[in-house]
């Protein structure tokens, strides 16, 4: 079931953080995401690979770097709705 796979990918705090960072700041490269989320470069690369495989982000080569961006608006709507729901459930 593809929906379950999508939610599993988004269920990781680092991957969720990547989506939120890309939404807030737009296109970013690995070292910018590493600094923003305070994780190691190898760990970030693993999470970016999972997000790319799920077609949630896309990369664009810019010289020696790859700059990442959210694949489409549906992704951010899913994330924002999930966060909003979780916050409402807490109150």
For each residue, the residues with C-beta under 8 A, 3 or more apart:
1: 4 5
2: 5 6
3: 6 7
4: 1 7 8
5: 1 2 8 9 54
6: 2 3 9 10 54 56 78
7: 3 4 10 11
8: 4 5 11
9: 5 6 12 15 50 51 54 56
10: 6 7 15 16 19 56 78 79 82
11: 7 8 15 16
12: 9 15 16 47 50
13: 16 17
14: 17 18 37 39 43 44 47
15: 9 10 11 12 18 19 47 50 51
16: 10 11 12 13 19 20 79
17: 13 14 20 21 36 37
18: 14 15 21 22 33 37 44 47 48 51 57 68
19: 10 15 16 22 23 51 56 57 70 75 76 79
20: 16 17 23 24 79
21: 17 18 24 25 28 33 36 37
22: 18 19 25 26 27 28 57 68 69 70
23: 19 20 70 76 79
24: 20 21
25: 21 22 28 32 36
26: 22 69
27: 22 60 67 68 69
28: 21 22 25 32 33 36 67 68
29: 32 33 62 65 66 67 68
30: 33 34 41 44 45 48 65 66 68
31: 34 35 41 65
32: 25 28 29 35 36
33: 18 21 28 29 30 36 37 44 48 68
34: 30 31 37 38 39 40 41 44
35: 31 32 38
36: 17 21 25 28 32 33
37: 14 17 18 21 33 34 44
38: 34 35
39: 14 34 43 44 47
40: 34 43 44
41: 30 31 34 44 45
42: 45 46
43: 14 39 40 46 47
44: 14 18 30 33 34 37 39 40 41 47 48
45: 30 41 42 48 49
46: 42 43 49 50
47: 12 14 15 18 39 43 44 50 51
48: 18 30 33 44 45 51 52 57 59 68
49: 45 46 52 53
50: 9 12 15 46 47 53 54
51: 9 15 18 19 47 48 54 56 57 68
52: 48 49 55 56 57 58 59
53: 49 50
54: 5 6 9 50 51
55: 52 58 71
56: 6 9 10 19 51 52 70 71 75
57: 18 19 22 48 51 52 68 69 70 71 75
58: 52 55 68 69 71
59: 48 52 66 67 68 69
60: 27 66 67 68 69
61: 65 66 67
62: 29 65 66 67
63:
64:
65: 29 30 31 61 62
66: 29 30 59 60 61 62
67: 27 28 29 59 60 61 62
68: 18 22 27 28 29 30 33 48 51 57 58 59 60
69: 22 26 27 57 58 59 60
70: 19 22 23 56 57 73 75 76
71: 55 56 57 58 75
72: 75
73: 70 76 77
74: 77 78
75: 19 56 57 70 71 72 78 79
76: 19 23 70 73 79 80
77: 73 74 80 81
78: 6 10 74 75 81 82
79: 10 16 19 20 23 75 76 82 83
80: 76 77 83 84
81: 77 78 84 85
82: 10 78 79 85 86
83: 79 80 86 87
84: 80 81 87 88
85: 81 82 88 89
86: 82 83 89 90
87: 83 84 90 91
88: 84 85 91
89: 85 86
90: 86 87
91: 87 88
